[in-house]
Each structure stands twice: as C-alpha cells, then as structure tokens.
Amino acid sequence: MNTKIPNRIHIIGSVGSGKTTLARKLSAQFNLPYYELDNVVWERAEPDDIRRCEADRDALLLSIVNTNGWIIEGAHLKWVSPSFRHADLIVFLNPSYSTITYRIITRFIKQRLRLEQAHYTPTWDMLKKMFDWSASYQREGRYQIRDTLADYPGKVVVVKSHEQLMQELKQRMPSIEHQGRTSG
C-alpha cells in the first residue's frame, strides 16, 4: 500500500462488526461518499423494499466503483469483486464474537426504542436472523472472506476495531492525522 490517503475503500465483515459506523467515520474524515451494499441490493420503497435483479444490482455497483472516490461497506462477498479490484484499501473488520453479539443486541434495543433508525423492521425474527448470520460468519464466512481477500495482496488490512484501523493507517501514512480532504 502506498502512503497517500486511499480514495476507494471497501469495508467487509460480519453483521454487527461496525462496518457502517466505520464507513461513516472515514467518510467524514476523508470527505468521501459512502455506500451500503444493502442499498445496492435493495431498492428502498414503501411499504416494502424491492430486491433488485442481479443485472441491476451489478450495474449499480459498477456505477459506484467507476467513480473517483468512495467507501463501500457490507457483508456481501460473492458479487463484489469489482469493488475489491478497484479498491485502494480493503478493510476486513473482524471483531470478537462477543463484541458482535453485544452490538447486535444493543442495536436491536436501540431500534426497538426508536433511538436508532433501520432499513428494516426490528422484529424478534430479524434479531434471530442476525444471530444466525453471525453464527454462519463464525463457522464459515470469515474464512471465505480471508480466502477471497488473499487475491488482493497489499490492499487488505485485517482489524478488530476502528481504533486498530486508525493505528494501522497512521503507521502506513504518518501524515494522516493532518490530512483530510477538501471538496473538489
């Protein structure tokens, strides 16, 4: 990886790993737009979201990755290789199982209390699905991600937290604390 601030960042990890929070922080710090892969898969509509067909989903992803700067975050792996190829930096956010479990529970409580917004209705069934996704990630997903990212040497940083990522970036890019982006 070179020493300039990355223009194209892909963040991948489990449900509850902190991908969206990290994307928002990096977006503000580096003045880059961020995109949630769930919003690439789903067209947000009332009363229910509509799943895009694969061709539309893939075209939307390509329209994003072909721009000059972006942060893309999500748990998706199989169809996002264009994003990995175009990325300057791929962040594999891999916190502990207990951290993920805590975040899933606290997110659910905040959403039920309407303290945090969601693109879905925070039902008990959705909470169960999140635990199922998290368990699948622990059994298989993290290894599939690791194996896939092996094809992108020099681009990948594996971290357990936002703080660890910032330490990694500061070591690789010493002037990062003083750098930010200006519009334009």
Short mmCIF file of the C-alpha atoms (twelve columns), coordinates in Angstrom:
data_MODEL
# 
_entry.id   MODEL 
# 
loop_
_atom_site.group_PDB 
_atom_site.id 
_atom_site.type_symbol 
_atom_site.label_atom_id 
_atom_site.label_alt_id 
_atom_site.label_comp_id 
_atom_site.label_asym_id 
_atom_site.label_seq_id 
_atom_site.Cartn_x 
_atom_site.Cartn_y 
_atom_site.Cartn_z 
_atom_site.pdbx_PDB_model_num 
ATOM 1   C CA . MET A 1   0.000   0.000   0.000   1 
ATOM 2   C CA . ASN A 2   1.296   3.478   -0.766  1 
ATOM 3   C CA . THR A 3   1.438   6.422   1.617   1 
ATOM 4   C CA . LYS A 4   -1.389  8.544   0.253   1 
ATOM 5   C CA . ILE A 5   -4.888  8.537   1.679   1 
ATOM 6   C CA . PRO A 6   -6.904  5.868   -0.133  1 
ATOM 7   C CA . ASN A 7   -9.625  7.168   -2.466  1 
ATOM 8   C CA . ARG A 8   -11.507 3.881   -2.710  1 
ATOM 9   C CA . ILE A 9   -12.126 1.862   0.433   1 
ATOM 10  C CA . HIS A 10  -14.095 -1.377  0.736   1 
ATOM 11  C CA . ILE A 11  -15.099 -2.474  4.261   1 
ATOM 12  C CA . ILE A 12  -16.245 -6.062  4.789   1 
ATOM 13  C CA . GLY A 13  -17.203 -8.003  7.914   1 
ATOM 14  C CA . SER A 14  -19.988 -9.716  9.811   1 
ATOM 15  C CA . VAL A 15  -23.320 -8.272  10.794  1 
ATOM 16  C CA . GLY A 16  -22.579 -6.207  13.919  1 
ATOM 17  C CA . SER A 17  -18.883 -5.787  13.140  1 
ATOM 18  C CA . GLY A 18  -19.139 -1.993  12.890  1 
ATOM 19  C CA . LYS A 19  -18.900 -1.598  9.096   1 
ATOM 20  C CA . THR A 20  -21.450 1.203   8.761   1 
ATOM 21  C CA . THR A 21  -20.100 3.129   11.746  1 
ATOM 22  C CA . LEU A 22  -16.572 2.875   10.366  1 
ATOM 23  C CA . ALA A 23  -17.729 3.902   6.879   1 
ATOM 24  C CA . ARG A 24  -19.434 6.994   8.304   1 
ATOM 25  C CA . LYS A 25  -16.328 7.965   10.292  1 
ATOM 26  C CA . LEU A 26  -13.982 7.514   7.334   1 
ATOM 27  C CA . SER A 27  -16.438 9.329   5.056   1 
ATOM 28  C CA . ALA A 28  -16.378 12.358  7.354   1 
ATOM 29  C CA . GLN A 29  -12.603 12.216  7.871   1 
ATOM 30  C CA . PHE A 30  -11.644 11.796  4.209   1 
ATOM 31  C CA . ASN A 31  -14.613 13.598  2.618   1 
ATOM 32  C CA . LEU A 32  -15.601 10.551  0.567   1 
ATOM 33  C CA . PRO A 33  -19.151 9.353   -0.098  1 
ATOM 34  C CA . TYR A 34  -20.044 6.013   1.444   1 
ATOM 35  C CA . TYR A 35  -22.393 3.363   0.132   1 
ATOM 36  C CA . GLU A 36  -24.070 0.495   1.955   1 
ATOM 37  C CA . LEU A 37  -24.173 -2.676  -0.140  1 
ATOM 38  C CA . ASP A 38  -27.608 -3.442  1.318   1 
ATOM 39  C CA . ASN A 39  -28.826 -0.320  -0.517  1 
ATOM 40  C CA . VAL A 40  -27.283 -1.670  -3.715  1 
ATOM 41  C CA . VAL A 41  -29.178 -4.948  -3.275  1 
ATOM 42  C CA . TRP A 42  -32.446 -3.364  -2.143  1 
ATOM 43  C CA . GLU A 43  -34.362 -0.501  -3.690  1 
ATOM 44  C CA . ARG A 44  -35.822 1.295   -0.702  1 
ATOM 45  C CA . ALA A 45  -39.581 1.682   -1.135  1 
ATOM 46  C CA . GLU A 46  -42.760 1.931   0.914   1 
ATOM 47  C CA . PRO A 47  -44.294 -0.190  2.265   1 
ATOM 48  C CA . ASP A 48  -41.649 -2.827  1.463   1 
ATOM 49  C CA . ASP A 49  -38.207 -2.731  -0.101  1 
ATOM 50  C CA . ILE A 50  -37.761 -4.307  -3.530  1 
ATOM 51  C CA . ARG A 51  -34.832 -6.607  -4.275  1 
ATOM 52  C CA . ARG A 52  -33.010 -5.531  -7.422  1 
ATOM 53  C CA . CYS A 53  -32.362 -8.153  -10.076 1 
ATOM 54  C CA . GLU A 54  -28.714 -9.231  -10.300 1 
ATOM 55  C CA . ALA A 55  -28.112 -7.269  -13.511 1 
ATOM 56  C CA . ASP A 56  -29.405 -4.012  -11.972 1 
ATOM 57  C CA . ARG A 57  -27.529 -4.654  -8.724  1 
ATOM 58  C CA . ASP A 58  -24.271 -5.301  -10.585 1 
ATOM 59  C CA . ALA A 59  -24.757 -2.252  -12.824 1 
ATOM 60  C CA . LEU A 60  -25.346 -0.046  -9.777  1 
ATOM 61  C CA . LEU A 61  -22.195 -1.389  -8.102  1 
ATOM 62  C CA . LEU A 62  -20.170 -0.705  -11.264 1 
ATOM 63  C CA . SER A 63  -21.532 2.840   -11.466 1 
ATOM 64  C CA . ILE A 64  -20.230 3.426   -7.932  1 
ATOM 65  C CA . VAL A 65  -16.805 1.782   -8.306  1 
ATOM 66  C CA . ASN A 66  -16.132 3.639   -11.561 1 
ATOM 67  C CA . THR A 67  -16.208 6.993   -9.751  1 
ATOM 68  C CA . ASN A 68  -13.086 8.681   -8.366  1 
ATOM 69  C CA . GLY A 69  -13.673 8.156   -4.666  1 
ATOM 70  C CA . TRP A 70  -15.879 6.053   -2.430  1 
ATOM 71  C CA . ILE A 71  -16.274 3.930   0.644   1 
ATOM 72  C CA . ILE A 72  -18.326 0.772   0.164   1 
ATOM 73  C CA . GLU A 73  -19.361 -1.339  3.128   1 
ATOM 74  C CA . GLY A 74  -21.216 -4.591  3.530   1 
ATOM 75  C CA . ALA A 75  -21.101 -8.267  4.381   1 
ATOM 76  C CA . HIS A 76  -21.596 -9.361  0.764   1 
ATOM 77  C CA . LEU A 77  -18.792 -11.356 -0.823  1 
ATOM 78  C CA . LYS A 78  -19.767 -13.303 -3.941  1 
ATOM 79  C CA . TRP A 79  -20.676 -10.457 -6.332  1 
ATOM 80  C CA . VAL A 80  -18.485 -7.569  -5.121  1 
ATOM 81  C CA . SER A 81  -15.191 -8.422  -6.848  1 
ATOM 82  C CA . PRO A 82  -15.387 -5.228  -8.989  1 
ATOM 83  C CA . SER A 83  -15.221 -3.250  -5.750  1 
ATOM 84  C CA . PHE A 84  -12.263 -5.284  -4.467  1 
ATOM 85  C CA . ARG A 85  -10.430 -4.818  -7.788  1 
ATOM 86  C CA . HIS A 86  -10.952 -1.039  -7.831  1 
ATOM 87  C CA . ALA A 87  -10.266 -0.516  -4.105  1 
ATOM 88  C CA . ASP A 88  -7.076  1.141   -2.881  1 
ATOM 89  C CA . LEU A 89  -7.747  -0.351  0.559   1 
ATOM 90  C CA . ILE A 90  -9.853  -3.318  1.692   1 
ATOM 91  C CA . VAL A 91  -10.667 -3.341  5.403   1 
ATOM 92  C CA . PHE A 92  -11.654 -6.716  6.840   1 
ATOM 93  C CA . LEU A 93  -13.359 -5.753  10.100  1 
ATOM 94  C CA . ASN A 94  -13.168 -8.885  12.247  1 
ATOM 95  C CA . PRO A 95  -14.055 -8.177  15.908  1 
ATOM 96  C CA . SER A 96  -14.556 -10.883 18.520  1 
ATOM 97  C CA . TYR A 97  -17.753 -12.925 18.648  1 
ATOM 98  C CA . SER A 98  -18.650 -11.339 21.995  1 
ATOM 99  C CA . THR A 99  -18.287 -7.837  20.515  1 
ATOM 100 C CA . ILE A 100 -20.512 -8.760  17.571  1 
ATOM 101 C CA . THR A 101 -23.129 -10.313 19.884  1 
ATOM 102 C CA . TYR A 102 -23.137 -7.238  22.131  1 
ATOM 103 C CA . ARG A 103 -23.568 -4.929  19.132  1 
ATOM 104 C CA . ILE A 104 -26.417 -6.985  17.673  1 
ATOM 105 C CA . ILE A 105 -28.289 -6.860  20.989  1 
ATOM 106 C CA . THR A 106 -27.677 -3.149  21.660  1 
ATOM 107 C CA . ARG A 107 -28.598 -2.236  18.076  1 
ATOM 108 C CA . PHE A 108 -31.850 -4.190  18.391  1 
ATOM 109 C CA . ILE A 109 -32.743 -2.463  21.667  1 
ATOM 110 C CA . LYS A 110 -31.953 0.997   20.254  1 
ATOM 111 C CA . GLN A 111 -34.012 0.284   17.142  1 
ATOM 112 C CA . ARG A 112 -36.972 -1.040  19.153  1 
ATOM 113 C CA . LEU A 113 -36.842 2.108   21.294  1 
ATOM 114 C CA . ARG A 114 -36.587 4.179   18.094  1 
ATOM 115 C CA . LEU A 115 -33.263 5.645   19.192  1 
ATOM 116 C CA . GLU A 116 -31.623 4.317   16.029  1 
ATOM 117 C CA . GLN A 117 -33.054 4.034   12.530  1 
ATOM 118 C CA . ALA A 118 -33.068 0.858   10.481  1 
ATOM 119 C CA . HIS A 119 -33.821 -0.043  6.869   1 
ATOM 120 C CA . TYR A 120 -35.888 -2.950  8.212   1 
ATOM 121 C CA . THR A 121 -38.420 -3.517  10.974  1 
ATOM 122 C CA . PRO A 122 -36.556 -4.657  14.112  1 
ATOM 123 C CA . THR A 123 -38.644 -7.731  14.910  1 
ATOM 124 C CA . TRP A 124 -37.720 -10.721 17.055  1 
ATOM 125 C CA . ASP A 125 -37.489 -12.715 13.835  1 
ATOM 126 C CA . MET A 126 -34.951 -10.223 12.449  1 
ATOM 127 C CA . LEU A 127 -32.930 -10.458 15.676  1 
ATOM 128 C CA . LYS A 128 -32.857 -14.250 15.303  1 
ATOM 129 C CA . LYS A 129 -31.720 -13.873 11.676  1 
ATOM 130 C CA . MET A 130 -28.875 -11.612 12.789  1 
ATOM 131 C CA . PHE A 131 -27.718 -14.213 15.300  1 
ATOM 132 C CA . ASP A 132 -27.974 -16.886 12.591  1 
ATOM 133 C CA . TRP A 133 -25.914 -14.733 10.193  1 
ATOM 134 C CA . SER A 134 -23.361 -14.101 12.930  1 
ATOM 135 C CA . ALA A 135 -23.068 -17.825 13.703  1 
ATOM 136 C CA . SER A 136 -22.663 -18.606 9.988   1 
ATOM 137 C CA . TYR A 137 -19.949 -15.965 9.777   1 
ATOM 138 C CA . GLN A 138 -18.093 -17.536 12.718  1 
ATOM 139 C CA . ARG A 139 -18.347 -21.036 11.187  1 
ATOM 140 C CA . GLU A 140 -17.636 -20.225 7.544   1 
ATOM 141 C CA . GLY A 141 -17.932 -16.615 6.452   1 
ATOM 142 C CA . ARG A 142 -14.773 -15.217 7.952   1 
ATOM 143 C CA . TYR A 143 -12.721 -17.975 6.337   1 
ATOM 144 C CA . GLN A 144 -14.379 -17.389 2.962   1 
ATOM 145 C CA . ILE A 145 -13.605 -13.682 3.256   1 
ATOM 146 C CA . ARG A 146 -9.991  -14.397 4.233   1 
ATOM 147 C CA . ASP A 147 -9.560  -16.772 1.287   1 
ATOM 148 C CA . THR A 148 -11.156 -14.345 -1.190  1 
ATOM 149 C CA . LEU A 149 -9.084  -11.398 0.032   1 
ATOM 150 C CA . ALA A 150 -5.879  -13.396 -0.462  1 
ATOM 151 C CA . ASP A 151 -6.316  -12.499 -4.156  1 
ATOM 152 C CA . TYR A 152 -5.737  -8.799  -3.309  1 
ATOM 153 C CA . PRO A 153 -2.287  -8.648  -1.665  1 
ATOM 154 C CA . GLY A 154 -1.123  -5.253  -0.496  1 
ATOM 155 C CA . LYS A 155 -4.671  -3.884  -0.305  1 
ATOM 156 C CA . VAL A 156 -6.013  -5.741  2.728   1 
ATOM 157 C CA . VAL A 157 -5.908  -4.695  6.369   1 
ATOM 158 C CA . VAL A 158 -7.475  -7.060  8.928   1 
ATOM 159 C CA . VAL A 159 -8.511  -5.306  12.141  1 
ATOM 160 C CA . LYS A 160 -10.736 -5.917  15.136  1 
ATOM 161 C CA . SER A 161 -11.738 -2.289  15.747  1 
ATOM 162 C CA . HIS A 162 -11.949 1.200   14.294  1 
ATOM 163 C CA . GLU A 163 -9.121  2.255   16.583  1 
ATOM 164 C CA . GLN A 164 -6.866  -0.530  15.332  1 
ATOM 165 C CA . LEU A 165 -7.545  0.535   11.737  1 
ATOM 166 C CA . MET A 166 -6.634  4.140   12.500  1 
ATOM 167 C CA . GLN A 167 -3.386  2.978   14.137  1 
ATOM 168 C CA . GLU A 168 -2.601  0.888   11.042  1 
ATOM 169 C CA . LEU A 169 -3.324  3.814   8.725   1 
ATOM 170 C CA . LYS A 170 -1.213  6.206   10.815  1 
ATOM 171 C CA . GLN A 171 1.722   3.789   10.678  1 
ATOM 172 C CA . ARG A 172 1.392   3.391   6.914   1 
ATOM 173 C CA . MET A 173 0.592   7.054   6.276   1 
ATOM 174 C CA . PRO A 174 2.257   9.136   9.015   1 
ATOM 175 C CA . SER A 175 0.669   12.407  7.935   1 
ATOM 176 C CA . ILE A 176 -2.882  11.035  8.053   1 
ATOM 177 C CA . GLU A 177 -3.734  12.913  11.265  1 
ATOM 178 C CA . HIS A 178 -3.160  16.184  9.460   1 
ATOM 179 C CA . GLN A 179 -4.644  15.143  6.160   1 
ATOM 180 C CA . GLY A 180 -8.232  15.337  5.230   1 
ATOM 181 C CA . ARG A 181 -9.927  16.047  2.022   1 
ATOM 182 C CA . THR A 182 -11.377 19.260  0.836   1 
ATOM 183 C CA . SER A 183 -14.276 19.336  -1.532  1 
ATOM 184 C CA . GLY A 184 -13.359 19.484  -5.158  1 
# 
